[in-house]
């Protein structure tokens, strides 16, 4: 109302605008009514996009209004009554909020570009020097990211001809009945050493056991508190995975790195898949060489990423050296359709090349 009331419009127009903003602000309520969960808006894709534009514009407009109010505050405090905000400024605020949100939603829903990084791993067997793996994470396959988007991601991934594909959780938003067709293209992922995956927190929101069985049936190797050993000649590396921190709340096993590494060959470099990056220091203390995570979506918006980092032990996007371990926090292949906005924090399809380093 701080934005609407000062506008030089007739009362009917103001009421209509207020109604539109009110409807847009209740996106999560409409999502819950459409599917039974605020995390899965079961609406036509165009409606989901429109709600994201409206929701994002409301949030940005609130930020702009706060900036204007703070600029007026000193004058108000000394009894000068502040200053009148020109109507042109209010129109500019509204148009800028719409433009930035439209741009952010367009960035969020695209098929991500490839991002290449090299990671040096001490003691990596020579046979694995140059080994490539593709990390997919936070796909959030949904009405916003449907089968055709999933297929495009699979095609782009397969075109890289990786040695290994890993998926670090948050495959879906929705039940198996809702998303069966949309995830089907994942069956076409191809890598020389296979596809390995762990759950993210969103799998626990929607029929966790059914989804895990379904992904296993699609040919994925699941690593919930488990590991696999990858071999090249006499060289070995350990690929381990843990469950998500939210697992315990749904009656499923909590993350257990000790269990995941039980029986792993000594001195073989360890790559850990952990959806959330918060426990990276614990992993480093256990001798993990490389941890791959997601969950944060990179913070989605420049500035907001600082707040997201605080909720994730300071880790939000990109590469970190954590007590000698490399942590890579992926910005995400997709993101949650309830807030699909990216400004300055692009999605990514990440190809990681391993390089041998001195132990």
HELIX and SHEET records of a PDB file:
HELIX    1   1 UNK A   11  UNK A   25  1                                  15    
HELIX    2   2 UNK A   27  UNK A   35  1                                   9    
HELIX    3   3 UNK A   45  UNK A   77  1                                  33    
HELIX    4   4 UNK A   87  UNK A  108  1                                  22    
HELIX    5   5 UNK A  126  UNK A  128  5                                   3    
HELIX    6   6 UNK A  147  UNK A  158  1                                  12    
HELIX    7   7 UNK A  176  UNK A  183  1                                   8    
HELIX    8   8 UNK A  184  UNK A  188  5                                   5    
HELIX    9   9 UNK A  201  UNK A  205  5                                   5    
HELIX   10  10 UNK A  208  UNK A  217  1                                  10    
HELIX   11  11 UNK A  247  UNK A  250  5                                   4    
HELIX   12  12 UNK A  257  UNK A  261  1                                   5    
HELIX   13  13 UNK A  280  UNK A  285  1                                   6    
HELIX   14  14 UNK A  297  UNK A  299  5                                   3    
HELIX   15  15 UNK A  304  UNK A  310  1                                   7    
HELIX   16  16 UNK A  337  UNK A  339  5                                   3    
SHEET    1   A 6 UNK A 114  UNK A 122  0                                        
SHEET    2   A 6 UNK A 349  UNK A 357  1                                        
SHEET    3   A 6 UNK A 132  UNK A 136 -1                                        
SHEET    4   A 6 UNK A 164  UNK A 168  1                                        
SHEET    5   A 6 UNK A 195  UNK A 198  1                                        
SHEET    6   A 6 UNK A 221  UNK A 222  1                                        
SHEET    1   B 6 UNK A 226  UNK A 232  0                                        
SHEET    2   B 6 UNK A 235  UNK A 241 -1                                        
SHEET    3   B 6 UNK A 269  UNK A 273  1                                        
SHEET    4   B 6 UNK A 290  UNK A 293  1                                        
SHEET    5   B 6 UNK A 325  UNK A 329  1                                        
SHEET    6   B 6 UNK A 318  UNK A 322 -1                                        
END                                                                             
